[in-house]
Amino acid sequence: MPTVGVKRDLVFQALGRTYTDEEFDELCFEFGLELDEITTEKEIISREQGDSKASGASDIILYKIDVPANRYDLLCLEGLVRGLQVFKNKLEAPRYRRVSPVSGETQKLIITKETAAVRPHAVAAVLRNITFTQERYDSFIELQEKLHQNVCRKRSLVAIGTHDLDTISGPFTYTAKPPGDISFKPLNQTKEYTATQLMSLYKTDSHLKHYLHIIEDKPVYPIIYDSNGIVLSMPPIINGNHTKITLNTKNVFIECTATDLTKAKIVLDMMVTMFCEYCAQPFTVEEAEVVYPDGKTCRYPELAYRTEKLSSEFVNKKVGINESTEKIAQLLTRMCLRSKATGVGDEIEVEIPPTRSDVIHACDIMEDAAIAYGFNNIIRTTPRTYTIANQFPLNKLTELLRQDLAAAGFTEALNFALCSQEDIADKLGKKISETRAVHISNPKTAEFQVARTTLLPGLLKTIAANRKMPLPLKLFEISDVVLKDETKDVGARNSRRFCAVYYNKSPGFEVIHGLLDRTMQLLEVKPGRGDGYHIQASDDPVFFAGRCAEIFARGKSVGRLGVLHPEVINRFELTMPCSALEIDIEPFLGHTAELPLTHDVPMQEVTGHKFPPRAQPPHPASTNTVFGDLSTPAGVKALNDFLSDKSYMEGFAASQADVAVFDAVASAPSPTFCHLLRWYKHIATFQRERARLPSAKRLFILPATPPAPTNDTSDDDFDPFGSGDEAERAEAARIKEERLAEYAAKKSKKPALAAKSSILLDVKPWDDETDMAKLEECVRSVGMDGLLWGQSKLVPVGYGIKKLQIGCVVEDEKVGTDLLEEAITAFEEYVQSVDVAAFNKI
């Protein structure tokens, strides 16, 4: 979710009044936004780079506001304030108009056929007679950056160029040339560079280097010239310095080059609609003409308004309110969606402005109506539908195994689902083609190339990162692996695996074998062939020859265990023997873990189905229950109260207890008793299978006539719920309370143990020229209460680049991984990224 930073005083000035922080937070919430943070520029720099760097920073208060990712119109101060003023009925939503130039010809942008190989689309517009102040200029530049990071997908889809129109003359030509043929003075530079030289220059630029990959491998680079051969920009990398915008700029030429024409139109509309209010004629935009290689011409910006129609019943039903058609039209108008009742039934006509590209369906309009109505104003009601949730069987089995394996002395690890090809193939002595691995088409790093097909490499890497810890190291993990499967719609499937590793001075095969026996005992699988489990000798390059066994359960192979091959151990930088076990736990469920949770029934079958008449009990049911007589209002109310937080009379599934009480209810209860009515309708659907429901554990139905009292005083008449000796019970309760108080007092005096974790961090530099010694010095300079740095080493990544792998021990309550990553990445001159390679509780 994008975060927009705006100056508090500018917001209040634009809104025409001053708010307290709590009032503005409430206003944002009412408008569907969230005030994330109240801070200052000085505080931000101090937090990220230290107090020394923040000494000259501004103390102006900033509001950090979280904005929905599809609301591009709220990414700047102008759009945010405009939306809030319309929402508070202080301003009508403006009408944006495209106009022709008052004097002179329309500006033209001519696209040549050479651009088809790189960025084939372009759109353009002119903001005429605009007035910039420093705040408006900053907002103008910041909106470009926000759009680049959001809808433009880091300039890969769209790149925005803004130019001082008075310094250039049209028509403009958008073409593509070999990088050696392009030469110009880029923005904020003092001399000319060729495109090839610029690529080398910006490889070390912290901002622009992220965009070089978009075109650097292309045979030609896109470039825009004016009629005099002056370079406007080389999209998507940099603009020319000649057309640089300043506070004195009066006419702005905006061009957007793109690989996606629809996104380009949206971005251009956002840029011009947000800032056309500062033009001499507010909310007007001068058109520009784009000429395509085939001779076709289009005029931009489109600034297209469109209308949609929906019913107020649709809005009322989806939101859960009951408002008139006119009232809903008013709510939508407050969200910059001009609306009116058409007079045809409850139909509403909604006008979608060019700033609301996020509205693509009636549900989007309904959502805006709900926001304007106020989520807190929607009355909470009992859902009309009734469902029962159960834990997924595979997850339930996994949780039970985790608890018992931890009790067996093994520590659980949690590793990444993605890994390198080397981890699952070369290091294990296998070929990548044999692993059935799912490959990532465009991996960002060499460490995340494929989805793991085994849990073993992750555990071995965790041991390698913690090999300085006291021996033995006993780790386990229960997680999913991903395997290719042509029978699945997506060509792959998840498989839940259990893997355990024992690392010590001796292999400890007997420990792993014992863990297998304990696991099978927990899974209620007895030793033996047939319906039991057994192991038999097997060969596997991962394991030492003659020290590997295949595990069979109920006649099927479910995994392997053994002593790892010395070469495998060495490849993971380990120095001691290691035994491992890995099995597939899904076969022990008794059925596939991918069974659908519900049975899909065609809608016409549901609506047309008639439930059979209610079966009458063989004997007249008694209405006398533990809740009282259900033929009386008092008994019905007691049963309704009992069911207020329950789905069934017992447990989490229907039973004979529900059938017995259902038969005791003479007829369907009134809607006043909503919980009882819900339960009654649900149990009525079990009429066909009521005989097969499990038996009741308690007695809810009492005899119609109480049995006559007798003089028999045998133990059979003992009432377990009787009062007994009240004095004796009171004394026992007093003693119990005293002992509990003494225990609590003793416990409170014991010092609380601080929970600690061992963390292994991967700190990656920008390139092979980064000073790694200085990088490590910067990392170790990060000091916090509860943080202790450990050993470190440099690990090759590829292409001569090495990463810093450094360990640390932290107190969980004082130091978090997010805080560590934020502090380290503040050294952006050296650090590209920080990843958690391993995380273990101590």
Secondary structure in CASP SS format (residue, H / E / C, confidence):
PFRMAT SS
TARGET T0000
AUTHOR 0000-0000-0000
METHOD secondary structure of the structure
MODEL  1
M C 1.00
P C 1.00
T E 1.00
V E 1.00
G E 1.00
V E 1.00
K E 1.00
R H 1.00
D H 1.00
L H 1.00
V H 1.00
F H 1.00
Q H 1.00
A H 1.00
L H 1.00
G C 1.00
R C 1.00
T C 1.00
Y C 1.00
T C 1.00
D H 1.00
E H 1.00
E H 1.00
F H 1.00
D H 1.00
E H 1.00
L H 1.00
C H 1.00
F H 1.00
E H 1.00
F C 1.00
G C 1.00
L C 1.00
E E 1.00
L E 1.00
D E 1.00
E E 1.00
I E 1.00
T E 1.00
T E 1.00
E H 1.00
K H 1.00
E H 1.00
I H 1.00
I H 1.00
S H 1.00
R H 1.00
E H 1.00
Q H 1.00
G C 1.00
D C 1.00
S C 1.00
K C 1.00
A C 1.00
S C 1.00
G C 1.00
A C 1.00
S C 1.00
D C 1.00
I C 1.00
I E 1.00
L E 1.00
Y E 1.00
K E 1.00
I E 1.00
D E 1.00
V C 1.00
P C 1.00
A C 1.00
N C 1.00
R C 1.00
Y H 1.00
D H 1.00
L H 1.00
L C 1.00
C C 1.00
L H 1.00
E H 1.00
G H 1.00
L H 1.00
V H 1.00
R H 1.00
G H 1.00
L H 1.00
Q H 1.00
V H 1.00
F H 1.00
K C 1.00
N C 1.00
K C 1.00
L C 1.00
E C 1.00
A C 1.00
P C 1.00
R C 1.00
Y C 1.00
R E 1.00
R E 1.00
V E 1.00
S C 1.00
P C 1.00
V C 1.00
S C 1.00
G C 1.00
E C 1.00
T C 1.00
Q E 1.00
K E 1.00
L E 1.00
I E 1.00
I E 1.00
T C 1.00
K H 1.00
E H 1.00
T H 1.00
A H 1.00
A H 1.00
V C 1.00
R C 1.00
P C 1.00
H E 1.00
A E 1.00
V E 1.00
A E 1.00
A E 1.00
V E 1.00
L E 1.00
R C 1.00
N C 1.00
I E 1.00
T C 1.00
F C 1.00
T C 1.00
Q H 1.00
E H 1.00
R H 1.00
Y H 1.00
D H 1.00
S H 1.00
F H 1.00
I H 1.00
E H 1.00
L H 1.00
Q H 1.00
E H 1.00
K H 1.00
L H 1.00
H H 1.00
Q H 1.00
N C 1.00
V C 1.00
C C 1.00
R C 1.00
K C 1.00
R C 1.00
S C 1.00
L C 1.00
V E 1.00
A E 1.00
I E 1.00
G E 1.00
T E 1.00
H E 1.00
D E 1.00
L H 1.00
D H 1.00
T H 1.00
I C 1.00
S C 1.00
G C 1.00
P C 1.00
F E 1.00
T E 1.00
Y E 1.00
T E 1.00
A E 1.00
K E 1.00
P C 1.00
P H 1.00
G H 1.00
D H 1.00
I C 1.00
S E 1.00
F E 1.00
K C 1.00
P E 1.00
L C 1.00
N C 1.00
Q C 1.00
T C 1.00
K C 1.00
E C 1.00
Y E 1.00
T E 1.00
A H 1.00
T H 1.00
Q H 1.00
L H 1.00
M H 1.00
S H 1.00
L H 1.00
Y H 1.00
K H 1.00
T H 1.00
D C 1.00
S C 1.00
H C 1.00
L H 1.00
K H 1.00
H H 1.00
Y H 1.00
L H 1.00
H H 1.00
I H 1.00
I C 1.00
E C 1.00
D C 1.00
K C 1.00
P C 1.00
V C 1.00
Y E 1.00
P E 1.00
I E 1.00
I E 1.00
Y E 1.00
D C 1.00
S C 1.00
N C 1.00
G C 1.00
I C 1.00
V E 1.00
L E 1.00
S E 1.00
M E 1.00
P C 1.00
P C 1.00
I C 1.00
I E 1.00
N E 1.00
G E 1.00
N H 1.00
H H 1.00
T H 1.00
K C 1.00
I C 1.00
T C 1.00
L C 1.00
N C 1.00
T C 1.00
K C 1.00
N C 1.00
V E 1.00
F E 1.00
I E 1.00
E E 1.00
C E 1.00
T E 1.00
A E 1.00
T C 1.00
D C 1.00
L H 1.00
T H 1.00
K H 1.00
A H 1.00
K H 1.00
I H 1.00
V H 1.00
L H 1.00
D H 1.00
M H 1.00
M H 1.00
V H 1.00
T H 1.00
M H 1.00
F H 1.00
C H 1.00
E H 1.00
Y H 1.00
C E 1.00
A C 1.00
Q C 1.00
P C 1.00
F C 1.00
T E 1.00
V E 1.00
E E 1.00
E E 1.00
A E 1.00
E E 1.00
V E 1.00
V E 1.00
Y C 1.00
P C 1.00
D C 1.00
G C 1.00
K C 1.00
T E 1.00
C E 1.00
R E 1.00
Y E 1.00
P C 1.00
E C 1.00
L C 1.00
A C 1.00
Y C 1.00
R E 1.00
T E 1.00
E E 1.00
K E 1.00
L E 1.00
S E 1.00
S H 1.00
E H 1.00
F H 1.00
V H 1.00
N H 1.00
K H 1.00
K H 1.00
V H 1.00
G C 1.00
I C 1.00
N C 1.00
E C 1.00
S C 1.00
T H 1.00
E H 1.00
K H 1.00
I H 1.00
A H 1.00
Q H 1.00
L H 1.00
L H 1.00
T H 1.00
R C 1.00
M C 1.00
C C 1.00
L C 1.00
R C 1.00
S E 1.00
K E 1.00
A E 1.00
T C 1.00
G C 1.00
V C 1.00
G C 1.00
D C 1.00
E E 1.00
I E 1.00
E E 1.00
V E 1.00
E E 1.00
I E 1.00
P C 1.00
P C 1.00
T C 1.00
R C 1.00
S C 1.00
D C 1.00
V C 1.00
I C 1.00
H C 1.00
A H 1.00
C H 1.00
D H 1.00
I H 1.00
M H 1.00
E H 1.00
D H 1.00
A H 1.00
A H 1.00
I H 1.00
A H 1.00
Y H 1.00
G C 1.00
F H 1.00
N H 1.00
N H 1.00
I C 1.00
I C 1.00
R C 1.00
T C 1.00
T C 1.00
P C 1.00
R C 1.00
T C 1.00
Y C 1.00
T C 1.00
I C 1.00
A C 1.00
N C 1.00
Q C 1.00
F C 1.00
P H 1.00
L H 1.00
N H 1.00
K H 1.00
L H 1.00
T H 1.00
E H 1.00
L H 1.00
L H 1.00
R H 1.00
Q H 1.00
D H 1.00
L H 1.00
A H 1.00
A H 1.00
A C 1.00
G C 1.00
F C 1.00
T E 1.00
E E 1.00
A C 1.00
L C 1.00
N C 1.00
F C 1.00
A C 1.00
L E 1.00
C E 1.00
S C 1.00
Q H 1.00
E H 1.00
D H 1.00
I H 1.00
A C 1.00
D H 1.00
K H 1.00
L H 1.00
G C 1.00
K C 1.00
K C 1.00
I H 1.00
S H 1.00
E H 1.00
T C 1.00
R C 1.00
A C 1.00
V C 1.00
H E 1.00
I C 1.00
S C 1.00
N C 1.00
P C 1.00
K C 1.00
T C 1.00
A C 1.00
E C 1.00
F C 1.00
Q C 1.00
V E 1.00
A E 1.00
R C 1.00
T C 1.00
T C 1.00
L C 1.00
L H 1.00
P H 1.00
G H 1.00
L H 1.00
L H 1.00
K H 1.00
T H 1.00
I H 1.00
A H 1.00
A H 1.00
N C 1.00
R C 1.00
K C 1.00
M C 1.00
P C 1.00
L C 1.00
P C 1.00
L E 1.00
K E 1.00
L E 1.00
F E 1.00
E E 1.00
I E 1.00
S E 1.00
D E 1.00
V E 1.00
V E 1.00
L E 1.00
K E 1.00
D C 1.00
E C 1.00
T C 1.00
K C 1.00
D C 1.00
V C 1.00
G C 1.00
A E 1.00
R E 1.00
N E 1.00
S E 1.00
R E 1.00
R E 1.00
F E 1.00
C E 1.00
A E 1.00
V E 1.00
Y E 1.00
Y E 1.00
N C 1.00
K C 1.00
S C 1.00
P C 1.00
G C 1.00
F H 1.00
E H 1.00
V H 1.00
I H 1.00
H H 1.00
G H 1.00
L H 1.00
L H 1.00
D H 1.00
R H 1.00
T H 1.00
M H 1.00
Q H 1.00
L H 1.00
L C 1.00
E C 1.00
V C 1.00
K C 1.00
P E 1.00
G C 1.00
R C 1.00
G C 1.00
D C 1.00
G C 1.00
Y E 1.00
H E 1.00
I E 1.00
Q E 1.00
A E 1.00
S C 1.00
D C 1.00
D C 1.00
P C 1.00
V C 1.00
F E 1.00
F E 1.00
A E 1.00
G E 1.00
R E 1.00
C E 1.00
A E 1.00
E E 1.00
I E 1.00
F E 1.00
A E 1.00
R C 1.00
G C 1.00
K E 1.00
S E 1.00
V E 1.00
G E 1.00
R E 1.00
L E 1.00
G E 1.00
V E 1.00
L E 1.00
H C 1.00
P H 1.00
E H 1.00
V H 1.00
I H 1.00
N H 1.00
R H 1.00
F C 1.00
E C 1.00
L C 1.00
T C 1.00
M C 1.00
P C 1.00
C E 1.00
S E 1.00
A E 1.00
L E 1.00
E E 1.00
I E 1.00
D E 1.00
I C 1.00
E H 1.00
P H 1.00
F H 1.00
L H 1.00
G C 1.00
H C 1.00
T C 1.00
A C 1.00
E C 1.00
L C 1.00
P C 1.00
L C 1.00
T C 1.00
H C 1.00
D C 1.00
V C 1.00
P C 1.00
M H 1.00
Q H 1.00
E H 1.00
V H 1.00
T H 1.00
G H 1.00
H C 1.00
K C 1.00
F C 1.00
P C 1.00
P C 1.00
R C 1.00
A C 1.00
Q C 1.00
P C 1.00
P C 1.00
H C 1.00
P C 1.00
A C 1.00
S C 1.00
T C 1.00
N E 1.00
T E 1.00
V C 1.00
F C 1.00
G E 1.00
D E 1.00
L C 1.00
S C 1.00
T C 1.00
P H 1.00
A H 1.00
G H 1.00
V H 1.00
K H 1.00
A H 1.00
L H 1.00
N H 1.00
D H 1.00
F H 1.00
L H 1.00
S H 1.00
D H 1.00
K C 1.00
S C 1.00
Y C 1.00
M C 1.00
E C 1.00
G C 1.00
F C 1.00
A C 1.00
A C 1.00
S C 1.00
Q H 1.00
A H 1.00
D H 1.00
V H 1.00
A H 1.00
V H 1.00
F H 1.00
D H 1.00
A H 1.00
V C 1.00
A C 1.00
S C 1.00
A C 1.00
P C 1.00
S C 1.00
P C 1.00
T C 1.00
F C 1.00
C H 1.00
H H 1.00
L H 1.00
L H 1.00
R H 1.00
W H 1.00
Y H 1.00
K H 1.00
H H 1.00
I H 1.00
A H 1.00
T C 1.00
F C 1.00
Q C 1.00
R C 1.00
E C 1.00
R H 1.00
A H 1.00
R H 1.00
L C 1.00
P C 1.00
S C 1.00
A C 1.00
K C 1.00
R C 1.00
L C 1.00
F C 1.00
I E 1.00
L C 1.00
P C 1.00
A C 1.00
T C 1.00
P C 1.00
P C 1.00
A C 1.00
P C 1.00
T C 1.00
N C 1.00
D C 1.00
T C 1.00
S C 1.00
D H 1.00
D H 1.00
D H 1.00
F C 1.00
D C 1.00
P C 1.00
F C 1.00
G C 1.00
S C 1.00
G C 1.00
D C 1.00
E H 1.00
A H 1.00
E H 1.00
R H 1.00
A H 1.00
E H 1.00
A H 1.00
A H 1.00
R H 1.00
I H 1.00
K H 1.00
E H 1.00
E H 1.00
R H 1.00
L H 1.00
A H 1.00
E H 1.00
Y H 1.00
A H 1.00
A H 1.00
K H 1.00
K H 1.00
S H 1.00
K H 1.00
K C 1.00
P C 1.00
A C 1.00
L C 1.00
A C 1.00
A C 1.00
K E 1.00
S E 1.00
S E 1.00
I E 1.00
L E 1.00
L E 1.00
D E 1.00
V E 1.00
K E 1.00
P E 1.00
W C 1.00
D C 1.00
D C 1.00
E C 1.00
T C 1.00
D C 1.00
M H 1.00
A H 1.00
K H 1.00
L H 1.00
E H 1.00
E H 1.00
C H 1.00
V H 1.00
R H 1.00
S C 1.00
V C 1.00
G C 1.00
M C 1.00
D C 1.00
G C 1.00
L E 1.00
L E 1.00
W E 1.00
G E 1.00
Q E 1.00
S E 1.00
K E 1.00
L E 1.00
V E 1.00
P E 1.00
V E 1.00
G E 1.00
Y C 1.00
G C 1.00
I E 1.00
K E 1.00
K E 1.00
L E 1.00
Q E 1.00
I E 1.00
G E 1.00
C E 1.00
V E 1.00
V E 1.00
E E 1.00
D C 1.00
E C 1.00
K C 1.00
V C 1.00
G C 1.00
T H 1.00
D H 1.00
L H 1.00
L H 1.00
E H 1.00
E H 1.00
A H 1.00
I H 1.00
T H 1.00
A C 1.00
F C 1.00
E C 1.00
E C 1.00
Y C 1.00
V E 1.00
Q E 1.00
S E 1.00
V E 1.00
D E 1.00
V E 1.00
A E 1.00
A E 1.00
F E 1.00
N E 1.00
K E 1.00
I C 1.00
END
